[in-house]
Amino acid sequence: MKENSGTTLTEQLKDIGKRLFMLRESMGVMPEKIADTLEVSPADYLLYEAVKMCNSASLTPKTRPGCQ
């Protein structure tokens, strides 16, 4: 589903992921600080983290609460 901006949610999440990857060396900071650096809202950043966790191949369904 395309949004008015012309990018899908998946494309937006991939973009956030790319920017987040560049910040991995400084991951000791709080999500709010990361969100400010990425110029996204803390809620959007936490949504990205939740999606990433749910899509992680290293997690079994039993360890993915709410992701079934």
C-alpha positions, 0 to 999 in steps of 0.5 A: 500500500502506497502512502501519499509520500510515495514510499511504503511503510516497508521502504520507510522501515528499511530507510530507518534501518539503514540509518540505524545501522550507521549508529550501531557503534553508539547504541548505548544511548536511549531510544529517544536519543536514537529517534532524535538522531534519526529524525523520527519519533520515538514511537516510530523507532520503537515500532521499527525495533518491534518489527525487527524483533518479530522478523528475527530468524533467531527467535522462536515463536515462543520467545516472540510475545505478540508477534504470532 
